Amino acid sequence: MTTTGYTASGDLSFPPGFVWGAATAAYQIEGAVSEDGRGVSVWDTFSHTPGKVHGGDTGDIACDSYHRYLEDVELIAALGLNTYRFSISWPRVQPGGRGAVNQKGIDYYRALLDELGERGIAAAVTLYHWDLPQELQDEGGWATRSTAQRFAEYAAIVGEMLGDRVERWITLNEPQVVASHGYRSGEHAPGLRDDDAAAAATHHLLLGHGLATQALRSVLPPGTPVGISLDLHPIRVAGDRSDSVEQALVITDAELNRIFLEPLLHGRYPAEARASLLPPASLIAEGDLETIAQPIDFLGLNYYAPVYLRAGDPADLRRDEEPAHYGVPGVVEYRPDWLEKTPMGWLIDPDGLHELLLRLSKDAPDLPLYITENGRAAEDYVNPQGVVNDPDRVRYLQMHLAAAARAIQDGANLAGYFVWSLLDNFEWGWGYQKRFGIVFVDFGTQRRTPKSSAHFYSEVARANAVPSLPAG
């Protein structure tokens, strides 16, 4: 791959052995939803339900990576990345979420892992990135305890069959989003709007993580790292810090961040969270919290944006305000004018990444951290010269990587970074309308074109340092 003229900045270098990777998820890239014995997932059902996904898009074809994985591995190798984070489709391995293994599904992932191995690219495998088998959802999904038990069985199967080829395992991706968007607000599959189901899903996702961690360790080579990826957000206050805003800050942090962090790290749910979000005591069996809180080998952080709160009237919103999803009456979420926003409307704040890395390193000082997702959507297109220039994404990556490097200097135990995402893909409820990839995908032809951000990120990985951007 050609160089781009970036100059490595010596004061923003990363430690030897730092992991540089890109991340994807099965339903977002694989396609082939009806091939080789794959079962139906909740996202198949949801995306085929009219009105649920922008433009009526589905993941039926997506990036066609099921057939084009060799091309995608070649892209990763050309970028000089040393790790690839991808997820395994549960319904491709167990079509109904239980019982017999679909050997063709296992064979696909084995072939992908073998190709990565031949290229010297380590694999970081996520067991669950939101594509629950529909048959399990028909029985209640994550709102039922049995799904956590089925997840552990699935983890043992995949670990035993593929464990010799995987460097590190991630049990769940963003369980907070699964519970809140899938079971409470209905924005994601399975599309429920049920507070009780969401509270139950919170506990059973965590329990599933604990049981799957035990299952993996029972079959993996000793010492194979197992962890989890959480989406976390710094909570900030804009304007006067009234008592109600201060209270909302504590509650929002409890309900958005600590409701998953504290069970994992300390074996308890945060007392400050509202009762409607916490699992009732009747769901928490003896030993559950100990299972959830067993030691993990690393913690994955997915970082995109902070949350700002200020005093306001949810019934009379001003510009750049919206009702607070968490908190107390008289408080709104605010999008400050001084921060840029992505096409998703998400605030751009690299200092928030620095803040979270130091917070996590303080809360769990001996736990290695990985940024398992970080990136932005942009309005990308192929110009007449066949080039995709995405300067906004390049600048975004440069700022966030610089924040990560500073965090390491300030004591954060950060061991790796995975850009989201390798490819433009099916962006959940937004369908194909939002592009997060460092590689442009023409969804009509499936042609892949590395963007300027891919060349920039390649220079970062090769130099193990954050380059300075060229003048102008």
C-alpha positions as CSV (number, residue, x, y, z in Angstrom):
1,M,0.0,0.0,0.0
2,T,1.4,3.4,-0.9
3,T,2.4,5.9,1.8
4,T,0.5,9.1,2.2
5,G,2.9,11.7,3.4
6,Y,1.9,11.5,7.1
7,T,4.7,12.1,9.6
8,A,4.8,10.0,12.8
9,S,4.7,12.0,16.0
10,G,7.2,10.7,18.4
11,D,5.4,12.0,21.5
12,L,2.3,10.1,20.5
13,S,3.7,6.6,20.1
14,F,2.3,3.4,21.4
15,P,4.0,0.7,23.4
16,P,5.6,-2.3,21.7
17,G,3.2,-5.1,20.9
18,F,0.2,-2.7,20.7
19,V,-2.7,-4.3,18.8
20,W,-3.9,-2.6,15.7
21,G,-7.1,-4.0,14.2
22,A,-10.4,-3.4,12.4
23,A,-13.8,-4.6,13.5
24,T,-16.9,-6.0,11.8
25,A,-20.1,-7.9,12.8
26,A,-21.6,-10.9,11.1
27,Y,-25.1,-9.7,10.3
28,Q,-23.7,-6.4,9.0
29,I,-21.3,-7.9,6.5
30,E,-21.8,-11.6,5.7
31,G,-25.0,-11.8,3.7
32,A,-25.8,-15.3,2.6
33,V,-28.6,-15.4,5.1
34,S,-30.3,-18.5,3.6
35,E,-27.2,-20.4,2.5
36,D,-25.5,-23.5,3.9
37,G,-28.0,-24.2,6.7
38,R,-28.0,-20.8,8.4
39,G,-31.1,-20.3,10.6
40,V,-33.1,-17.1,11.0
41,S,-32.0,-14.4,13.4
42,V,-33.9,-11.6,15.1
43,W,-32.3,-9.2,12.7
44,D,-33.6,-11.1,9.7
45,T,-37.1,-10.9,11.1
46,F,-36.8,-7.2,12.1
47,S,-35.2,-6.0,8.9
48,H,-37.9,-7.7,6.9
49,T,-40.7,-6.0,8.9
50,P,-41.9,-3.0,7.0
51,G,-41.0,0.3,8.6
52,K,-38.3,-1.0,10.9
53,V,-35.2,-0.2,8.8
54,H,-34.5,2.9,6.8
55,G,-35.3,2.4,3.1
56,G,-36.5,-1.2,3.8
57,D,-32.9,-2.4,3.7
58,T,-32.0,-5.8,5.0
59,G,-28.8,-7.7,5.7
60,D,-29.7,-10.4,3.1
61,I,-26.6,-9.6,1.0
62,A,-24.8,-6.8,3.0
63,C,-21.1,-6.9,2.0
64,D,-21.4,-10.5,0.8
65,S,-18.4,-11.3,3.0
66,Y,-19.5,-14.9,3.3
67,H,-18.3,-15.3,-0.3
68,R,-15.7,-12.5,-0.3
69,Y,-13.8,-13.2,2.9
70,L,-10.6,-13.9,1.0
71,E,-10.8,-10.4,-0.5
72,D,-11.5,-8.9,2.9
73,V,-8.6,-10.6,4.6
74,E,-6.4,-9.4,1.7
75,L,-7.5,-5.8,2.5
76,I,-6.6,-6.3,6.2
77,A,-3.2,-7.6,5.3
78,A,-2.6,-4.8,2.8
79,L,-3.4,-2.3,5.6
80,G,-0.7,-3.8,7.8
81,L,-3.1,-4.6,10.6
82,N,-2.2,-7.3,13.0
83,T,-5.6,-8.3,14.3
84,Y,-9.2,-8.6,12.9
85,R,-12.2,-8.5,15.2
86,F,-15.2,-10.2,13.7
87,S,-18.3,-11.9,15.1
88,I,-19.7,-15.4,14.7
89,S,-23.3,-15.7,13.6
90,W,-25.0,-17.9,16.2
91,P,-27.8,-19.0,13.8
92,R,-25.1,-20.0,11.3
93,V,-23.6,-22.4,13.9
94,Q,-26.8,-23.5,15.6
95,P,-29.7,-22.5,13.4
96,G,-32.3,-22.6,16.1
97,G,-30.0,-21.6,19.0
98,R,-29.7,-25.1,20.5
99,G,-28.9,-28.6,19.6
100,A,-26.9,-29.9,16.6
101,V,-24.1,-28.0,15.0
102,N,-24.4,-26.8,11.5
103,Q,-21.0,-28.0,10.2
104,K,-21.0,-25.8,7.1
105,G,-21.2,-22.8,9.4
106,I,-18.2,-23.9,11.5
107,D,-16.3,-24.7,8.2
108,Y,-16.8,-21.1,7.0
109,Y,-15.3,-19.6,10.2
110,R,-12.5,-22.2,10.2
111,A,-11.6,-21.2,6.6
112,L,-11.7,-17.5,7.6
113,L,-9.5,-18.2,10.6
114,D,-7.1,-20.2,8.6
115,E,-6.7,-17.5,6.0
116,L,-6.1,-14.9,8.7
117,G,-3.5,-17.3,10.2
118,E,-1.7,-17.7,6.9
119,R,-1.5,-13.9,6.7
120,G,-0.2,-13.5,10.3
121,I,-3.3,-11.7,11.4
122,A,-4.6,-12.6,14.9
123,A,-8.3,-13.2,15.4
124,A,-10.4,-11.5,18.1
125,V,-13.8,-13.2,17.9
126,T,-17.1,-11.9,19.3
127,L,-19.6,-14.6,20.1
128,Y,-22.6,-12.4,20.1
129,H,-23.1,-9.2,18.1
130,W,-26.9,-9.0,18.3
131,D,-28.0,-11.7,15.9
132,L,-30.0,-14.0,18.3
133,P,-31.6,-17.1,16.7
134,Q,-35.2,-16.3,16.1
135,E,-36.4,-19.6,17.7
136,L,-34.9,-18.5,21.0
137,Q,-36.6,-15.1,20.7
138,D,-39.9,-16.8,20.1
139,E,-39.4,-18.3,23.6
140,G,-38.7,-14.9,25.2
141,G,-35.1,-14.2,24.0
142,W,-32.8,-12.5,26.5
143,A,-35.8,-11.8,28.8
144,T,-35.7,-15.5,29.8
145,R,-33.0,-17.3,31.8
146,S,-32.8,-20.2,29.4
147,T,-31.2,-18.0,26.7
148,A,-28.2,-17.4,28.9
149,Q,-27.8,-21.2,29.3
150,R,-28.2,-21.7,25.6
151,F,-25.5,-19.1,25.0
152,A,-23.1,-20.9,27.2
153,E,-23.7,-24.1,25.3
154,Y,-23.1,-22.3,22.0
155,A,-19.9,-20.7,23.5
156,A,-18.6,-24.2,24.4
157,I,-19.2,-25.5,20.9
158,V,-17.5,-22.6,19.1
159,G,-14.6,-22.6,21.6
160,E,-14.0,-26.3,21.3
161,M,-14.1,-26.3,17.5
162,L,-12.3,-23.0,16.8
163,G,-10.3,-22.2,19.9
164,D,-7.0,-23.3,18.6
165,R,-7.2,-20.5,15.9
166,V,-8.4,-17.6,18.0
167,E,-6.2,-15.2,20.0
168,R,-8.9,-13.6,22.2
169,W,-12.6,-14.0,22.8
170,I,-15.3,-11.4,23.4
171,T,-18.5,-12.8,24.8
172,L,-21.0,-10.0,24.1
173,N,-20.9,-6.7,22.2
174,E,-22.7,-3.8,23.9
175,P,-25.3,-5.6,26.0
176,Q,-26.6,-2.2,27.1
177,V,-27.7,-1.5,23.6
178,V,-29.3,-5.0,23.3
179,A,-31.4,-4.4,26.4
180,S,-32.2,-0.7,25.9
181,H,-32.7,-0.6,22.1
182,G,-33.9,-4.1,21.5
183,Y,-36.2,-4.6,24.5
184,R,-37.1,-1.2,25.9
185,S,-37.3,1.3,23.0
186,G,-37.8,-1.1,20.1
187,E,-35.3,0.7,17.8
188,H,-33.4,-2.6,17.3
189,A,-34.3,-6.2,17.0
190,P,-36.4,-7.8,18.4
191,G,-38.3,-4.5,18.5
192,L,-39.9,-4.8,21.9
193,R,-41.1,-1.9,24.1
194,D,-41.3,-3.6,27.5
195,D,-39.5,-2.2,30.5
196,D,-39.8,-5.5,32.4
197,A,-38.3,-7.5,29.5
198,A,-35.5,-5.0,29.2
199,A,-34.6,-5.3,32.9
200,A,-34.7,-9.0,32.6
201,A,-32.6,-8.9,29.5
202,T,-30.0,-6.8,31.4
203,H,-29.5,-9.6,33.9
204,H,-29.6,-12.5,31.5
205,L,-27.1,-10.9,29.1
206,L,-24.7,-10.5,32.0
207,L,-25.4,-14.0,33.3
208,G,-24.9,-15.3,29.7
209,H,-21.5,-13.6,29.7
210,G,-20.5,-15.2,32.9
211,L,-21.7,-18.7,31.9
212,A,-20.1,-18.3,28.5
213,T,-16.8,-17.3,30.1
214,Q,-16.9,-20.4,32.2
215,A,-17.8,-22.5,29.2
216,L,-15.0,-21.1,27.0
217,R,-12.4,-21.6,29.7
218,S,-13.4,-25.2,30.0
219,V,-12.5,-25.9,26.4
220,L,-9.9,-23.3,25.4
221,P,-6.1,-23.7,25.6
222,P,-5.0,-22.4,29.1
223,G,-4.4,-18.7,29.2
224,T,-6.6,-17.8,26.2
225,P,-7.9,-14.3,27.0
226,V,-11.7,-13.9,27.4
227,G,-13.4,-10.5,27.9
228,I,-16.5,-8.4,26.9
229,S,-17.1,-5.2,25.0
230,L,-19.2,-2.4,26.6
231,D,-20.4,0.9,25.1
232,L,-19.6,3.5,27.6
233,H,-20.2,7.3,27.7
234,P,-18.7,10.1,29.8
235,I,-21.6,12.0,31.3
236,R,-21.1,15.8,31.4
237,V,-23.1,18.8,32.7
238,A,-23.6,22.0,30.6
239,G,-24.7,25.1,32.4
240,D,-25.6,25.5,36.0
241,R,-25.2,22.4,38.2
242,S,-28.5,22.4,40.0
243,D,-29.4,19.7,42.4
244,S,-31.7,18.1,39.9
245,V,-28.9,18.1,37.2
246,E,-26.4,16.6,39.7
247,Q,-28.9,13.9,40.6
248,A,-29.5,13.2,36.9
249,L,-25.8,12.9,36.3
250,V,-25.4,10.2,38.9
251,I,-28.5,8.3,37.7
252,T,-27.5,8.5,34.1
253,D,-24.0,7.2,34.8
254,A,-25.6,4.4,36.8
255,E,-28.1,3.5,34.1
256,L,-25.9,3.9,31.1
257,N,-22.5,2.8,32.3
258,R,-22.4,1.3,35.8
259,I,-25.4,-1.0,35.3
260,F,-23.1,-3.3,33.4
261,L,-19.7,-2.3,34.8
262,E,-20.5,-2.8,38.4
263,P,-21.9,-6.4,38.1
264,L,-18.8,-7.3,36.0
265,L,-16.2,-5.7,38.2
266,H,-17.8,-5.8,41.6
267,G,-20.7,-8.3,41.6
268,R,-23.4,-5.8,42.3
269,Y,-25.9,-3.5,40.5
270,P,-25.7,0.2,41.1
271,A,-28.0,1.4,43.9
272,E,-28.5,4.8,42.1
273,A,-30.2,3.3,39.1
274,R,-34.0,3.4,39.0
275,A,-35.9,0.3,40.0
276,S,-37.6,0.1,36.6
277,L,-34.2,-0.5,34.9
278,L,-32.8,-3.0,37.4
279,P,-33.6,-6.7,37.3
280,P,-36.0,-7.6,40.2
281,A,-34.6,-9.7,43.0
282,S,-36.8,-12.6,41.9
283,L,-34.7,-13.0,38.8
284,I,-31.3,-13.1,40.5
285,A,-30.6,-16.6,41.7
286,E,-28.1,-17.5,44.3
287,G,-24.6,-17.4,42.8
288,D,-25.6,-15.3,39.7
289,L,-23.6,-12.3,40.7
290,E,-20.6,-14.4,41.5
291,T,-20.9,-15.9,38.0
292,I,-21.2,-12.5,36.4
293,A,-18.2,-11.1,38.3
294,Q,-15.7,-13.8,37.7
295,P,-12.4,-12.3,36.6
296,I,-12.1,-11.4,32.9
297,D,-8.8,-11.1,31.1
298,F,-9.6,-7.8,29.4
299,L,-12.3,-5.2,28.9
300,G,-13.3,-3.9,25.5
301,L,-14.5,-0.3,25.3
302,N,-16.7,0.9,22.4
303,Y,-16.5,4.7,22.4
304,Y,-18.4,7.1,20.2
305,A,-19.8,10.1,22.1
306,P,-20.4,11.7,25.5
307,V,-23.8,12.6,26.9
308,Y,-24.4,16.2,28.0
309,L,-27.2,17.1,30.5
310,R,-28.6,20.4,31.5
311,A,-31.7,21.9,33.2
312,G,-34.6,22.1,30.8
313,D,-38.2,21.3,30.0
314,P,-38.7,18.1,28.0
315,A,-42.1,19.4,27.0
316,D,-40.6,22.6,25.6
317,L,-37.3,21.6,24.0
318,R,-34.9,24.2,22.6
319,R,-32.6,23.8,19.7
320,D,-30.0,21.0,20.3
321,E,-32.1,19.5,23.1
322,E,-33.9,16.2,23.4
323,P,-35.6,14.4,26.2
324,A,-33.2,12.7,28.6
325,H,-33.4,8.9,28.2
326,Y,-32.1,8.5,31.7
327,G,-32.4,10.8,34.7
328,V,-35.0,12.9,36.5
329,P,-37.7,15.4,35.5
330,G,-36.5,18.9,34.6
331,V,-33.4,17.7,32.8
332,V,-32.7,17.3,29.1
333,E,-29.9,16.0,27.0
334,Y,-28.0,18.7,25.2
335,R,-25.8,18.8,22.1
336,P,-23.4,21.7,22.6
337,D,-22.7,24.0,19.7
338,W,-19.0,23.9,20.4
339,L,-18.7,20.3,19.6
340,E,-18.9,18.9,16.0
341,K,-21.4,16.3,15.1
342,T,-21.3,13.3,12.8
343,P,-24.1,12.6,10.2
344,M,-25.5,10.3,13.0
345,G,-25.9,13.4,15.2
346,W,-23.3,12.1,17.6
347,L,-21.0,14.5,19.3
348,I,-17.3,14.3,18.5
349,D,-15.3,14.6,21.7
350,P,-11.9,12.7,21.8
351,D,-11.4,14.0,25.4
352,G,-14.2,11.7,26.4
353,L,-12.2,8.7,25.3
354,H,-9.2,9.9,27.3
355,E,-11.5,10.3,30.3
356,L,-13.1,6.9,30.0
357,L,-9.7,5.1,29.6
358,L,-8.4,6.7,32.8
359,R,-11.6,6.0,34.7
360,L,-11.5,2.3,33.7
361,S,-7.9,2.0,34.6
362,K,-8.6,3.5,38.0
363,D,-11.6,1.2,38.6
364,A,-9.8,-1.9,37.4
365,P,-6.1,-1.1,37.5
366,D,-4.8,-4.5,36.5
367,L,-7.2,-5.1,33.7
368,P,-5.9,-4.7,30.1
369,L,-8.2,-2.4,28.0
370,Y,-8.9,-2.6,24.3
371,I,-10.8,0.0,22.3
372,T,-12.9,-2.5,20.4
373,E,-14.9,0.1,18.5
374,N,-14.3,3.7,17.6
375,G,-15.2,5.5,14.4
376,R,-17.7,7.8,12.7
377,A,-20.1,8.0,9.8
378,A,-19.3,10.3,7.0
379,E,-20.8,11.3,3.6
380,D,-18.4,9.3,1.5
381,Y,-18.4,8.9,-2.3
382,V,-16.1,7.7,-5.1
383,N,-14.8,10.7,-7.1
384,P,-14.2,10.7,-10.8
385,Q,-10.6,9.6,-10.2
386,G,-11.9,6.5,-8.4
387,V,-10.7,7.9,-5.0
388,V,-12.7,8.2,-1.8
389,N,-11.4,11.2,0.2
390,D,-12.8,11.3,3.7
391,P,-10.9,14.0,5.5
392,D,-13.5,14.2,8.3
393,R,-12.9,10.6,9.2
394,V,-9.1,11.0,9.0
395,R,-9.3,14.0,11.4
396,Y,-11.6,12.0,13.7
397,L,-9.2,9.1,13.9
398,Q,-6.2,11.3,14.4
399,M,-7.9,13.1,17.3
400,H,-9.1,9.9,19.0
401,L,-5.8,8.1,18.5
402,A,-4.0,11.0,20.0
403,A,-6.3,10.9,23.0
404,A,-5.6,7.2,23.4
405,A,-1.9,7.8,23.2
406,R,-2.1,10.6,25.9
407,A,-4.2,8.3,28.1
408,I,-1.4,5.7,28.0
409,Q,1.1,8.3,29.0
410,D,-1.2,9.2,31.9
411,G,-1.4,5.7,33.1
412,A,-4.2,3.9,31.2
413,N,-3.6,0.2,30.7
414,L,-4.6,0.3,27.0
415,A,-3.3,-2.6,24.9
416,G,-5.0,-2.2,21.5
417,Y,-7.4,-0.3,19.2
418,F,-9.9,-1.6,16.6
419,V,-11.4,0.9,14.2
420,W,-15.1,0.7,13.4
421,S,-15.4,-0.4,10.8
422,L,-13.3,-2.2,8.2
423,L,-16.2,-2.0,5.6
424,D,-19.2,0.2,4.9
425,N,-22.0,-2.2,6.0
426,F,-25.6,-2.7,7.1
427,E,-25.8,0.0,9.8
428,W,-28.7,-1.6,11.7
429,G,-31.8,0.6,11.7
430,W,-30.1,3.0,9.3
431,G,-29.7,0.3,6.7
432,Y,-27.1,1.3,4.1
433,Q,-27.6,5.1,4.5
434,K,-24.7,5.6,7.0
435,R,-21.1,4.7,6.1
436,F,-18.7,3.9,8.9
437,G,-16.0,1.9,6.9
438,I,-12.5,2.8,6.2
439,V,-13.1,0.8,3.0
440,F,-15.9,2.0,0.7
441,V,-18.3,-0.7,-0.5
442,D,-20.4,-0.2,-3.7
443,F,-23.3,-2.3,-2.6
444,G,-24.4,-2.8,-6.2
445,T,-21.1,-4.3,-7.4
446,Q,-19.5,-5.2,-4.0
447,R,-16.4,-3.4,-5.2
448,R,-14.2,-2.4,-2.2
449,T,-12.2,0.9,-2.4
450,P,-9.9,1.8,0.5
451,K,-10.6,5.4,1.6
452,S,-8.1,8.1,2.6
453,S,-8.8,7.0,6.2
454,A,-7.6,3.5,5.4
455,H,-4.3,4.8,4.2
456,F,-4.0,7.0,7.2
457,Y,-4.8,4.2,9.6
458,S,-2.4,1.9,7.8
459,E,0.4,4.5,8.5
460,V,-0.6,4.5,12.2
461,A,-0.4,0.8,12.5
462,R,2.9,0.5,10.6
463,A,4.5,3.4,12.6
464,N,2.9,2.4,15.9
465,A,2.4,6.1,16.4
466,V,-0.1,8.8,15.6
467,P,1.0,10.7,12.5
468,S,0.7,14.4,12.1
469,L,-1.7,15.4,9.4
470,P,-0.2,17.1,6.3
471,A,-0.4,20.9,6.3
472,G,-3.4,22.2,4.5
